[in-house]
Amino acid sequence: MRHSTLLVLVALVAAVQMQELSNRGVELFKQMYSSCLQKSNVNVTYALETFNGVVENEPKLKEFLFCSNKQNGFQDRRGNLRPDAVRRRLQNNVFIDSQTIETIVSECTERKESPQETAYHFWKCSFKKVTGTA
């Protein structure tokens, strides 16, 4: 009985710590992208879900993605993707190999009809290439 009580307590502490970490992650996200969240007026949940590959076809989300791409240096203010900047930034990510980076640069940096559509396509395409779902 004491053993099972201890296991439940450990599981509860772990769950609380995981929730704290996720709350800290959300707060860090909000701090990093506060201007883009305000400028686009996107639902924060939609913006957060993009990191899980859920990219809704929603105008406010597209505006948020364009703003965050500009902030990260992936797109200029006219909406042009900057392949060298994408390559440099992704090379700092230990989870993405060089072949995947080159695939992203060659297949995901195509200009679309608007800067927002370009950002939307880039985000969806890149996520698929990184996760191998394409």
CORCOR-V606233 format. One record per pair of residues at least 4 apart in sequence whose ideal C-beta (glycine too) atoms are under 6 Angstrom apart, sorted by the first residue. I is the first residue (numbers start at 1). GAP is how many residues later the second one is. D is the distance in whole Angstrom. If there is no record, write none. Layout:
BEGIN
i & gap & d
I & GAP & D
I & GAP & D
END
This chain:
BEGIN
i & gap & d
30 & 4 & 6
33 & 4 & 6
33 & 35 & 6
35 & 4 & 6
36 & 4 & 6
36 & 28 & 5
36 & 31 & 4
36 & 32 & 5
39 & 28 & 6
40 & 20 & 5
40 & 23 & 4
40 & 24 & 4
40 & 27 & 6
41 & 19 & 6
42 & 4 & 5
42 & 5 & 5
42 & 18 & 4
42 & 19 & 5
42 & 22 & 4
46 & 10 & 6
46 & 15 & 5
47 & 17 & 5
49 & 5 & 4
50 & 5 & 5
53 & 74 & 5
55 & 68 & 6
55 & 69 & 5
56 & 5 & 5
62 & 54 & 4
62 & 58 & 5
63 & 53 & 6
65 & 54 & 4
65 & 55 & 6
65 & 58 & 5
66 & 49 & 5
66 & 50 & 5
66 & 53 & 4
69 & 5 & 4
69 & 6 & 4
69 & 50 & 5
70 & 5 & 5
73 & 12 & 4
74 & 11 & 6
74 & 12 & 5
75 & 4 & 6
75 & 6 & 5
76 & 4 & 5
79 & 36 & 2
79 & 39 & 5
81 & 28 & 4
83 & 22 & 5
83 & 26 & 5
86 & 19 & 6
87 & 14 & 6
87 & 18 & 5
90 & 6 & 5
90 & 11 & 5
96 & 4 & 5
96 & 5 & 6
96 & 34 & 6
100 & 29 & 6
103 & 4 & 6
103 & 26 & 5
104 & 4 & 5
104 & 22 & 5
104 & 25 & 5
105 & 4 & 6
108 & 14 & 5
108 & 17 & 4
108 & 18 & 5
111 & 7 & 6
112 & 5 & 4
112 & 6 & 4
112 & 9 & 5
113 & 4 & 5
121 & 4 & 6
122 & 4 & 6
128 & 5 & 5
128 & 6 & 4
129 & 5 & 6
END
